Amino acid sequence: MPSKRTARIGALTVAAVCSTVSAVVLTTPAHADTVHIRDIQGTTRISPYAGQAVTDVAGIVTGVRTYGSSRGFWIQDPNADDNPATSEGVFVFTSSVPKVALGDSVTVSGTISEYVPGGSTSGNQTITEITKPVVTVLSSGNAVPAATVVNAKSVPGVYTAAGDTAAGGSVNGLTLEPKKYALDYYESLEGMNVQVSDARVVTATDPYTELWVTVKPHENANRRGGTVYGSYTSQNTGRLQIQSLGATADFPTANVGDELTGTTAGPLDYNQFGGYTLVANQIGALEAGGLERETTQKQSRSELAVATYNVENLDPGDASFAAHASAIVNNLRSPDILSLEEIQDNNGATNDGTVAADQTVQKLIDAIVAAGGPAYDWRSIDPENNKDGGEPGGNIRQVFLFNPERVSFTDRAGGDATTAVGVTKVNGKAALTASPGRVDPANTAWTTSRKPLAGEFVFRGKTVFVIANHFASKGGDQGLTSQYQPPARSSETQRHLQATAVNTFVKEILATQKNADVVTLGDINDFEFSGTTKLLEDDGALWSAIKSLPKSERYTYDYQGNSQVLDQILVSPSIYKGCDFEYDSVHINSEFNDQISDHDPQVLRFKP
């Protein structure tokens, strides 16, 4: 995936007012004698007052946001009705720092707007807001309405209703059923003061001062404290993002498995980086869970250890070389062959035509030696400038590291950025026409994406073909909390084409030598249950070895409270049919706030 940091920085610069979806702004006040917040919120996701002016909407201030592009405050009616579908809270968008305080009793006049975080093309749900407000403070120091408790009992187990086909699959116009659907439940609390108690952290604190908890501690839990994502049709309903209205320095620095003990409370917001978010006035005390980074088993003399590791835009200017080297030597136990993804060129994001990455790779190799590891050799192919996606100017590519004391690389000339590697027969066995070589690089499946790198290795006299991949990212997909249900996964179209191309190439090897050992690995950017993986596995040519692990252990990446698979090692029948292999997803990054990459490396040990 693209760096979450990169996507986030750009998005945060966009002013909130730019994404207002109401095309009609009326100046005539609503004609009801008294308009309550619940009347504004209504029983669907779209306010019946959208685009209309309202006067003297009363409420108690439950939260004040003084930072960012969406400054404003939340108010809540202390006298709730008996309709669970209508929220009693609403956000007042001021654009400048609000001049109200927690506990103020206010009336607000303004225009009702439905704001889409991320813009209308994002597919996100809307937030009902009062914009262009005129605020009158009636009194101060009032009790804030009691927070609604959000817990395992209150959140339904079913994630969402299917969207209205007549509305393009949108749920916006559907009447909320908060006792039946989790998304409806959260929507019915939009803008209200809510609380969670003794909540376990399921995504670590990130650089944007936020983390994720679950209110359902037994929902698809893994042994390290996370919540595993295992199906498109079975969403984890207990996940909730936590941000803070307080000082950044006071926000807890948490890892997965830690717990926010006691009460965490504040208004329930919705944003483009995860949907429903508790923006806390009060945060529970952090209790450490004691999570430690994993170490894999050392391969035996007769076992070949093959690994994949996305090192997240590594270039010579980075400060993480020693940490990556330590991880490779100590946590991965110096695998024999290592596929690295996101190795940048020698000057990183400087966009000057540089494509060589020898300095980047050598700096990592030197750091590995300094950490007590082997003197790896390496092979790769420089991409064409700015043709393979990723950070502009960075020219990310896959690189093979291999330990020459354990394995040898079969070099065959002819591989370059644009020449397709083929398969031939030598002495009755399959061989690559170029090693290293690139798989079908002219195929449009690889437009603005990394081309697979194929190499031929020999271990204890036996040939092993390794194909290093970094498929297209999930950028552009609609989020799990999208107004469109089920959300569109537009990015998988390209990954499906990529998977087909790789599968076709593997079949060429197997057609030449039925019992060939083929390892296809890397950042596949898709789940083990996805259509992408199924296409890679087509006709039994490959099998994703992470599926040899229990379902609760299948994850390489942690995103928005979901521990999920993006990185995979797939193997040919000669390897998987014998079941004589070991697979390990080595959790050293994804669950930690001080990660050096957002991916966990994967290791396969087998006897060719």
C-alpha positions as CSV (number, residue, x, y, z in Angstrom):
1,M,0.0,0.0,0.0
2,P,1.1,3.6,-0.3
3,S,2.4,5.1,2.9
4,K,-0.5,6.0,5.2
5,R,1.5,9.0,6.2
6,T,1.8,10.3,2.6
7,A,-2.0,10.0,1.9
8,R,-2.8,11.6,5.2
9,I,-0.6,14.7,5.0
10,G,-2.2,15.7,1.7
11,A,-5.7,15.1,2.9
12,L,-5.3,17.1,6.0
13,T,-4.6,20.2,4.1
14,V,-8.0,20.4,2.6
15,A,-10.4,22.7,4.3
16,A,-13.5,21.0,5.7
17,V,-15.8,23.5,4.0
18,C,-14.7,22.4,0.6
19,S,-16.6,19.1,0.7
20,T,-20.1,20.3,1.6
21,V,-22.5,18.3,-0.5
22,S,-25.6,20.4,-0.2
23,A,-26.0,22.1,-3.5
24,V,-29.0,24.2,-2.4
25,V,-28.5,26.8,0.4
26,L,-31.8,28.4,1.4
27,T,-32.0,31.4,3.6
28,T,-35.6,31.0,4.7
29,P,-35.6,29.7,8.3
30,A,-37.3,26.4,9.0
31,H,-40.9,27.0,9.9
32,A,-41.3,24.6,12.8
33,D,-42.0,26.4,16.1
34,T,-39.0,24.7,17.7
35,V,-36.4,22.7,15.9
36,H,-34.6,20.2,18.1
37,I,-31.3,18.5,17.2
38,R,-33.2,15.2,16.8
39,D,-35.3,16.9,14.1
40,I,-32.2,18.0,12.3
41,Q,-30.6,14.6,12.5
42,G,-33.8,12.7,11.4
43,T,-34.0,9.0,11.0
44,T,-31.7,8.6,8.0
45,R,-28.2,9.7,7.3
46,I,-29.3,12.8,5.5
47,S,-31.0,15.6,7.5
48,P,-34.5,16.6,6.4
49,Y,-33.3,20.1,7.0
50,A,-30.3,19.9,4.7
51,G,-29.8,23.2,2.9
52,Q,-32.2,25.1,5.2
53,A,-31.6,27.8,7.7
54,V,-32.6,27.0,11.3
55,T,-32.9,29.3,14.3
56,D,-32.2,29.0,18.0
57,V,-31.3,25.3,18.1
58,A,-30.7,24.6,21.8
59,G,-28.1,22.3,23.4
60,I,-25.2,21.9,25.9
61,V,-21.7,22.0,24.6
62,T,-20.1,18.5,24.9
63,G,-16.8,19.1,23.1
64,V,-14.8,21.8,21.5
65,R,-12.3,21.3,18.6
66,T,-9.8,24.1,18.4
67,Y,-7.4,22.6,15.9
68,G,-7.3,21.4,12.3
69,S,-9.4,22.4,9.3
70,S,-12.7,21.4,10.9
71,R,-12.8,23.7,14.0
72,G,-16.1,23.8,15.8
73,F,-18.0,22.3,18.7
74,W,-20.6,19.7,19.5
75,I,-23.9,20.4,21.2
76,Q,-26.4,17.9,22.6
77,D,-30.0,18.2,23.8
78,P,-30.1,17.0,27.4
79,N,-33.8,16.0,27.0
80,A,-33.7,13.0,24.7
81,D,-36.7,11.6,23.0
82,D,-37.5,7.9,22.9
83,N,-36.6,7.3,19.3
84,P,-33.2,5.4,19.2
85,A,-32.8,6.3,15.5
86,T,-32.5,10.0,16.0
87,S,-29.2,11.4,17.4
88,E,-29.4,14.1,20.1
89,G,-26.1,15.7,19.1
90,V,-24.8,17.7,16.2
91,F,-21.5,19.4,15.2
92,V,-21.4,23.2,14.8
93,F,-18.7,24.1,12.2
94,T,-17.2,27.5,13.0
95,S,-14.0,27.3,10.8
96,S,-12.2,29.5,13.4
97,V,-11.5,28.7,17.0
98,P,-14.9,28.5,18.8
99,K,-15.7,30.9,21.6
100,V,-17.7,28.4,23.7
101,A,-16.7,26.1,26.5
102,L,-17.6,22.6,27.7
103,G,-20.9,22.8,29.6
104,D,-22.2,26.1,28.0
105,S,-25.9,26.1,27.3
106,V,-26.3,27.7,23.9
107,T,-28.6,28.4,21.0
108,V,-27.3,28.2,17.5
109,S,-28.8,29.6,14.3
110,G,-27.3,28.7,11.0
111,T,-27.6,26.5,7.9
112,I,-27.8,22.8,7.9
113,S,-25.2,21.1,5.8
114,E,-24.2,17.5,4.9
115,Y,-20.4,17.5,4.8
116,V,-18.6,14.6,3.2
117,P,-15.1,14.0,4.7
118,G,-12.7,13.4,1.8
119,G,-15.1,14.9,-0.8
120,S,-18.1,13.5,-2.6
121,T,-16.0,11.2,-4.8
122,S,-14.7,9.4,-1.8
123,G,-17.9,7.5,-1.2
124,N,-17.8,8.4,2.5
125,Q,-20.9,9.0,4.6
126,T,-21.9,12.6,5.5
127,I,-21.7,14.5,8.8
128,T,-24.7,16.6,9.6
129,E,-23.5,20.1,10.6
130,I,-24.7,23.5,11.4
131,T,-22.7,25.9,9.4
132,K,-22.4,29.8,9.3
133,P,-23.5,29.7,12.9
134,V,-24.7,32.6,15.1
135,V,-24.1,31.4,18.7
136,T,-25.7,32.7,21.9
137,V,-24.4,31.5,25.2
138,L,-27.2,31.4,27.7
139,S,-25.3,30.0,30.7
140,S,-22.1,28.2,31.6
141,G,-21.0,25.4,33.9
142,N,-23.9,23.2,33.1
143,A,-23.7,19.4,33.5
144,V,-22.8,17.7,30.2
145,P,-25.4,15.1,29.1
146,A,-24.4,11.7,30.3
147,A,-22.4,9.7,27.8
148,T,-24.1,6.8,26.0
149,V,-22.3,3.6,26.8
150,V,-20.9,1.8,23.7
151,N,-20.1,-1.8,24.5
152,A,-20.3,-5.4,23.3
153,K,-24.0,-5.6,24.1
154,S,-25.0,-2.3,22.5
155,V,-23.3,-2.8,19.2
156,P,-25.1,-5.2,16.9
157,G,-23.3,-8.1,15.4
158,V,-24.4,-7.4,11.8
159,Y,-22.3,-4.7,10.2
160,T,-24.7,-3.0,7.8
161,A,-27.7,-3.3,5.6
162,A,-27.1,-3.6,1.8
163,G,-27.4,-0.2,0.1
164,D,-30.4,0.8,-1.9
165,T,-29.9,-0.4,-5.5
166,A,-32.1,2.5,-6.7
167,A,-29.6,4.9,-5.2
168,G,-26.5,3.2,-6.6
169,G,-26.0,1.1,-3.5
170,S,-26.1,4.0,-1.0
171,V,-27.4,3.5,2.5
172,N,-27.9,7.3,3.0
173,G,-31.7,7.2,2.4
174,L,-32.4,4.1,4.4
175,T,-34.2,4.4,7.7
176,L,-31.7,3.7,10.5
177,E,-32.1,0.4,12.4
178,P,-29.6,0.9,15.3
179,K,-30.6,-2.3,17.0
180,K,-30.0,-4.4,13.9
181,Y,-26.9,-2.9,12.2
182,A,-23.6,-1.7,13.7
183,L,-23.2,1.2,11.2
184,D,-26.7,2.3,11.8
185,Y,-26.1,2.2,15.6
186,Y,-23.0,4.4,15.3
187,E,-24.8,6.8,13.0
188,S,-27.7,7.1,15.5
189,L,-25.1,8.4,17.9
190,E,-23.4,10.9,15.5
191,G,-22.5,14.0,17.4
192,M,-23.5,12.6,20.8
193,N,-21.4,12.2,23.9
194,V,-20.4,8.5,24.1
195,Q,-18.1,6.4,26.2
196,V,-16.2,3.1,26.1
197,S,-14.7,1.4,29.1
198,D,-11.6,-0.8,29.6
199,A,-11.1,-0.9,25.8
200,R,-8.3,-3.0,24.3
201,V,-6.1,-1.3,21.7
202,V,-6.3,-3.1,18.3
203,T,-4.3,-0.6,16.2
204,A,-1.3,1.2,17.8
205,T,-1.0,4.9,18.2
206,D,0.0,6.5,14.9
207,P,1.8,9.8,14.0
208,Y,-1.5,11.6,13.8
209,T,-2.3,11.0,17.5
210,E,-5.0,8.4,17.1
211,L,-5.5,4.7,17.8
212,W,-8.2,2.1,17.5
213,V,-9.9,0.0,20.2
214,T,-12.5,-2.7,20.2
215,V,-15.5,-2.8,22.5
216,K,-15.9,-6.5,21.6
217,P,-12.8,-8.2,23.1
218,H,-13.8,-11.6,21.9
219,E,-14.6,-10.6,18.3
220,N,-12.1,-12.4,16.0
221,A,-9.4,-11.9,18.6
222,N,-5.8,-13.1,18.1
223,R,-3.4,-14.1,20.9
224,R,-1.5,-10.8,20.7
225,G,-4.6,-8.6,21.3
226,G,-5.6,-7.6,17.7
227,T,-8.8,-8.2,15.8
228,V,-8.4,-10.3,12.7
229,Y,-10.0,-9.4,9.4
230,G,-11.0,-12.7,7.7
231,S,-13.9,-12.1,5.3
232,Y,-15.5,-9.4,3.2
233,T,-18.9,-10.5,4.6
234,S,-18.0,-10.7,8.3
235,Q,-16.8,-7.2,9.4
236,N,-15.5,-6.5,12.9
237,T,-18.2,-4.4,14.4
238,G,-16.5,-3.5,17.7
239,R,-13.7,-1.4,16.2
240,L,-13.7,2.3,17.0
241,Q,-11.1,5.0,16.4
242,I,-10.0,7.2,19.3
243,Q,-8.8,10.8,18.9
244,S,-8.5,13.5,21.5
245,L,-9.6,17.1,22.0
246,G,-6.8,17.5,24.5
247,A,-3.1,18.2,24.2
248,T,-1.2,15.9,21.8
249,A,1.4,15.3,24.5
250,D,-1.2,13.8,26.7
251,F,-2.4,11.2,24.2
252,P,-1.4,7.6,25.1
253,T,1.4,6.0,23.2
254,A,0.0,2.5,22.8
255,N,0.7,-0.8,21.2
256,V,-1.8,-3.5,20.2
257,G,-2.9,-5.4,23.3
258,D,-2.6,-2.4,25.6
259,E,-5.8,-1.3,27.3
260,L,-7.4,2.1,28.0
261,T,-8.6,1.3,31.5
262,G,-11.6,3.2,33.0
263,T,-13.6,5.6,30.9
264,T,-12.8,7.1,27.5
265,A,-15.5,9.6,26.6
266,G,-16.4,12.4,24.1
267,P,-18.4,13.2,21.0
268,L,-18.8,10.7,18.3
269,D,-17.4,12.1,15.0
270,Y,-17.0,10.7,11.5
271,N,-13.9,11.3,9.4
272,Q,-12.3,10.1,6.1
273,F,-9.6,8.2,7.9
274,G,-11.7,5.4,9.4
275,G,-15.2,6.6,9.8
276,Y,-16.8,6.8,13.2
277,T,-14.4,8.2,15.8
278,L,-14.7,9.0,19.5
279,V,-13.1,12.4,19.9
280,A,-12.2,12.2,23.6
281,N,-12.5,14.8,26.3
282,Q,-11.5,12.1,28.7
283,I,-9.1,9.2,28.0
284,G,-8.7,6.1,30.1
285,A,-5.3,5.3,31.7
286,L,-3.0,3.3,29.6
287,E,-2.2,-0.2,30.9
288,A,0.5,-1.9,28.9
289,G,-0.1,-5.4,27.6
290,G,3.6,-6.2,27.4
291,L,3.6,-7.0,23.6
292,E,7.0,-8.1,22.4
293,R,8.4,-8.4,18.9
294,E,8.5,-11.9,17.5
295,T,11.5,-13.9,16.5
296,T,11.3,-16.7,14.0
297,Q,12.9,-20.1,14.2
298,K,16.4,-20.5,12.6
299,Q,16.4,-22.7,9.5
300,S,18.2,-26.0,9.8
301,R,21.1,-26.8,7.5
302,S,18.8,-28.7,5.1
303,E,16.1,-26.1,5.1
304,L,15.9,-23.2,2.7
305,A,14.5,-20.0,4.4
306,V,12.9,-17.6,2.0
307,A,11.4,-14.3,3.3
308,T,9.7,-11.2,2.1
309,Y,9.9,-7.8,3.7
310,N,8.5,-4.4,2.7
311,V,10.9,-1.9,4.0
312,E,8.7,1.2,3.3
313,N,10.5,3.5,0.9
314,L,14.0,2.9,2.1
315,D,16.6,5.3,0.7
316,P,20.2,6.2,1.8
317,G,19.0,9.2,3.7
318,D,16.8,7.2,6.1
319,A,17.8,6.6,9.7
320,S,16.3,3.1,9.9
321,F,19.0,1.0,8.3
322,A,20.4,-0.3,11.6
323,A,16.9,-1.2,12.8
324,H,16.0,-3.0,9.6
325,A,19.4,-4.9,9.7
326,S,18.7,-5.9,13.3
327,A,15.3,-7.2,12.4
328,I,16.7,-9.2,9.5
329,V,19.5,-10.7,11.6
330,N,17.8,-11.2,14.9
331,N,14.0,-11.5,14.2
332,L,14.2,-13.2,10.8
333,R,17.3,-15.1,11.7
334,S,19.1,-14.2,8.5
335,P,17.0,-15.9,5.8
336,D,18.8,-17.5,2.9
337,I,16.8,-15.5,0.3
338,L,15.1,-12.2,1.1
339,S,12.8,-10.4,-1.2
340,L,12.7,-6.7,-0.3
341,E,10.0,-4.4,-1.5
342,E,10.1,-0.6,-1.7
343,I,13.8,-0.2,-2.1
344,Q,14.2,3.4,-3.5
345,D,16.9,4.7,-5.7
346,N,20.2,6.3,-4.5
347,N,18.7,9.7,-3.8
348,G,15.2,8.7,-2.7
349,A,12.4,11.1,-3.7
350,T,14.7,13.5,-5.5
351,N,13.1,13.5,-8.9
352,D,16.2,13.9,-11.1
353,G,16.2,10.8,-13.3
354,T,18.3,8.6,-11.0
355,V,17.2,5.0,-11.1
356,A,20.1,3.0,-9.7
357,A,19.7,1.7,-6.1
358,D,23.2,0.1,-5.5
359,Q,24.0,2.6,-2.7
360,T,20.7,1.9,-1.0
361,V,21.2,-1.8,-1.1
362,Q,24.8,-1.7,-0.1
363,K,24.1,0.4,2.9
364,L,21.6,-2.2,4.1
365,I,24.0,-5.0,3.4
366,D,26.7,-3.2,5.4
367,A,24.3,-2.7,8.3
368,I,23.4,-6.4,8.3
369,V,27.0,-7.3,8.5
370,A,27.5,-4.8,11.4
371,A,24.5,-6.4,13.1
372,G,26.2,-9.8,13.0
373,G,24.5,-11.1,9.9
374,P,25.9,-12.6,6.6
375,A,27.5,-10.6,3.8
376,Y,24.5,-10.9,1.5
377,D,24.9,-10.6,-2.3
378,W,22.0,-9.1,-4.3
379,R,20.3,-8.9,-7.6
380,S,17.7,-6.5,-9.0
381,I,16.7,-4.7,-12.2
382,D,16.5,-0.9,-12.3
383,P,13.1,0.3,-13.4
384,E,12.4,3.0,-16.0
385,N,12.3,6.4,-14.4
386,N,8.9,7.1,-12.7
387,K,7.2,4.2,-14.5
388,D,6.6,1.9,-11.5
389,G,4.5,4.0,-9.2
390,G,5.2,4.8,-5.6
391,E,6.7,8.1,-4.4
392,P,7.6,10.3,-7.4
393,G,11.3,10.2,-8.0
394,G,11.8,7.3,-5.6
395,N,11.6,4.5,-8.3
396,I,10.8,1.7,-5.8
397,R,11.6,-1.8,-6.9
398,Q,12.0,-5.3,-5.6
399,V,15.5,-6.6,-4.7
400,F,16.8,-10.1,-4.0
401,L,19.2,-10.5,-1.1
402,F,20.8,-13.9,-0.8
403,N,23.4,-15.5,1.4
404,P,26.2,-16.8,-0.9
405,E,27.4,-19.1,1.8
406,R,24.1,-21.0,1.6
407,V,22.7,-20.4,-1.9
408,S,23.9,-19.5,-5.3
409,F,22.3,-17.3,-7.9
410,T,22.1,-18.4,-11.5
411,D,23.0,-15.4,-13.7
412,R,21.7,-15.2,-17.2
413,A,22.2,-12.1,-19.2
414,G,19.4,-10.2,-21.0
415,G,17.2,-9.0,-18.2
416,D,16.3,-5.3,-18.2
417,A,13.4,-3.0,-17.4
418,T,11.5,-3.7,-20.6
419,T,12.5,-7.2,-21.6
420,A,10.2,-10.1,-20.6
421,V,11.8,-13.1,-19.0
422,G,10.8,-16.4,-20.6
423,V,11.1,-20.1,-19.7
424,T,13.1,-22.7,-21.6
425,K,14.3,-26.2,-21.0
426,V,17.9,-27.0,-20.2
427,N,18.9,-30.7,-19.6
428,G,15.3,-31.6,-19.3
429,K,14.5,-29.0,-16.6
430,A,13.0,-25.5,-16.6
431,A,15.3,-22.5,-16.8
432,L,14.8,-18.8,-17.1
433,T,15.9,-17.1,-20.3
434,A,17.2,-14.2,-18.2
435,S,18.0,-14.2,-14.5
436,P,17.2,-11.8,-13.0
437,G,14.4,-11.0,-15.3
438,R,11.1,-9.1,-15.3
439,V,7.8,-10.9,-15.8
440,D,5.8,-9.5,-18.8
441,P,6.8,-5.9,-18.2
442,A,4.9,-4.6,-21.3
443,N,1.6,-5.9,-20.0
444,T,-0.8,-3.0,-19.2
445,A,-1.4,-4.8,-15.9
446,W,1.9,-3.2,-14.7
447,T,1.1,0.4,-15.7
448,T,2.4,2.6,-13.0
449,S,3.2,-0.4,-10.9
450,R,6.1,-2.6,-10.0
451,K,7.0,-5.4,-12.4
452,P,7.7,-8.8,-10.9
453,L,11.3,-9.8,-10.5
454,A,12.2,-13.4,-11.3
455,G,15.4,-15.2,-10.3
456,E,16.8,-18.6,-10.4
457,F,18.6,-19.9,-7.3
458,V,20.4,-23.1,-6.4
459,F,20.3,-24.6,-2.9
460,R,22.1,-27.9,-2.2
461,G,22.1,-28.7,-5.9
462,K,18.4,-28.0,-6.4
463,T,17.0,-25.1,-8.4
464,V,14.4,-22.9,-6.9
465,F,12.6,-20.2,-8.9
466,V,11.7,-17.1,-6.9
467,I,9.3,-14.3,-8.1
468,A,9.3,-11.1,-6.1
469,N,6.2,-9.0,-6.4
470,H,4.7,-5.7,-5.3
471,F,1.2,-5.5,-6.6
472,A,-0.9,-2.3,-7.1
473,S,-2.1,-0.6,-3.9
474,K,-5.6,-0.4,-2.5
475,G,-5.7,3.4,-3.1
476,G,-9.1,4.6,-4.4
477,D,-11.1,1.8,-2.8
478,Q,-14.2,2.9,-0.8
479,G,-13.8,2.5,3.0
480,L,-15.6,-0.1,5.1
481,T,-17.8,2.7,6.5
482,S,-18.6,4.0,3.1
483,Q,-22.2,5.2,2.3
484,Y,-22.0,2.5,-0.4
485,Q,-22.6,-1.0,0.9
486,P,-20.9,-3.2,0.0
487,P,-18.1,-0.7,-0.8
488,A,-16.5,-0.7,-4.2
489,R,-13.0,-2.2,-4.4
490,S,-12.0,-0.5,-7.7
491,S,-8.2,-1.0,-7.2
492,E,-8.5,-4.8,-7.3
493,T,-9.2,-4.7,-11.1
494,Q,-5.5,-4.1,-11.7
495,R,-4.3,-6.6,-9.1
496,H,-6.5,-9.2,-10.8
497,L,-4.7,-8.6,-14.1
498,Q,-1.4,-8.7,-12.3
499,A,-2.3,-12.0,-10.6
500,T,-3.3,-13.5,-13.9
501,A,0.0,-12.5,-15.5
502,V,2.1,-14.0,-12.6
503,N,0.0,-17.2,-12.6
504,T,0.5,-17.5,-16.4
505,F,4.2,-17.3,-15.9
506,V,4.3,-19.8,-13.2
507,K,2.3,-22.2,-15.3
508,E,4.9,-21.8,-18.0
509,I,7.5,-23.0,-15.6
510,L,5.4,-25.9,-14.4
511,A,4.5,-26.9,-18.0
512,T,8.2,-27.2,-18.7
513,Q,9.0,-29.0,-15.4
514,K,6.0,-30.3,-13.5
515,N,7.9,-30.7,-10.2
516,A,9.7,-27.3,-10.3
517,D,10.0,-25.5,-7.0
518,V,8.5,-22.0,-7.4
519,V,8.1,-19.4,-4.7
520,T,6.0,-16.3,-5.5
521,L,6.1,-13.8,-2.7
522,G,5.9,-10.1,-1.8
523,D,3.5,-7.3,-1.0
524,I,0.5,-8.6,-2.8
525,N,-1.6,-5.8,-1.4
526,D,-4.6,-8.1,-1.0
527,F,-6.1,-10.6,1.4
528,E,-5.5,-14.4,1.5
529,F,-9.3,-14.8,0.7
530,S,-9.4,-12.2,-2.1
531,G,-10.0,-12.7,-5.7
532,T,-6.4,-11.6,-6.3
533,T,-5.1,-14.6,-4.4
534,K,-7.6,-16.9,-6.0
535,L,-6.2,-15.9,-9.4
536,L,-2.7,-16.4,-8.3
537,E,-3.7,-19.9,-7.2
538,D,-5.6,-20.7,-10.4
539,D,-5.5,-24.3,-11.5
540,G,-3.4,-25.2,-8.4
541,A,-0.3,-23.5,-9.8
542,L,0.3,-21.8,-6.5
543,W,-1.0,-21.9,-2.9
544,S,-0.8,-19.1,-0.4
545,A,1.2,-20.6,2.5
546,I,-0.1,-18.2,5.1
547,K,-3.3,-20.3,5.0
548,S,-1.3,-23.0,6.7
549,L,-1.6,-20.9,9.9
550,P,-4.7,-20.8,12.1
551,K,-7.1,-18.1,11.0
552,S,-6.3,-16.1,14.1
553,E,-2.6,-16.0,13.0
554,R,-3.2,-14.7,9.5
555,Y,-2.1,-11.1,9.4
556,T,0.8,-9.0,8.2
557,Y,-0.6,-5.5,8.5
558,D,-2.8,-3.6,10.9
559,Y,-5.2,-1.0,9.4
560,Q,-8.1,0.8,11.1
561,G,-8.5,-1.9,13.8
562,N,-8.2,-4.8,11.5
563,S,-5.2,-7.2,11.5
564,Q,-5.1,-8.4,7.9
565,V,-3.0,-10.0,5.2
566,L,-1.3,-8.0,2.5
567,D,2.1,-9.8,2.3
568,Q,2.1,-13.4,1.1
569,I,4.3,-16.3,0.1
570,L,2.8,-18.6,-2.5
571,V,4.3,-21.9,-3.4
572,S,4.0,-24.5,-6.2
573,P,2.6,-28.0,-5.8
574,S,6.0,-29.6,-5.3
575,I,6.3,-27.6,-2.1
576,Y,2.7,-27.4,-0.8
577,K,1.5,-31.0,-1.6
578,G,4.2,-32.5,0.6
579,C,3.2,-30.2,3.5
580,D,6.9,-30.3,4.5
581,F,7.3,-26.6,5.1
582,E,6.9,-24.1,7.9
583,Y,5.4,-20.6,7.6
584,D,5.8,-17.7,10.0
585,S,4.3,-14.2,9.9
586,V,6.9,-12.4,12.1
587,H,5.1,-9.6,13.9
588,I,7.7,-6.9,14.5
589,N,6.1,-3.8,13.0
590,S,2.4,-3.7,12.4
591,E,1.3,-3.9,16.0
592,F,3.7,-1.3,17.4
593,N,3.7,2.5,17.6
594,D,7.4,2.7,16.9
595,Q,7.4,0.6,13.7
596,I,10.1,1.0,11.1
597,S,7.8,-0.3,8.4
598,D,4.0,-0.8,8.4
599,H,4.4,-4.4,7.2
600,D,5.4,-7.5,9.0
601,P,7.9,-9.8,7.2
602,Q,7.0,-13.3,6.2
603,V,9.3,-16.4,6.3
604,L,8.9,-19.8,4.6
605,R,11.2,-22.7,5.5
606,F,11.2,-25.9,3.4
607,K,13.4,-28.6,2.0
608,P,13.7,-28.4,-1.8
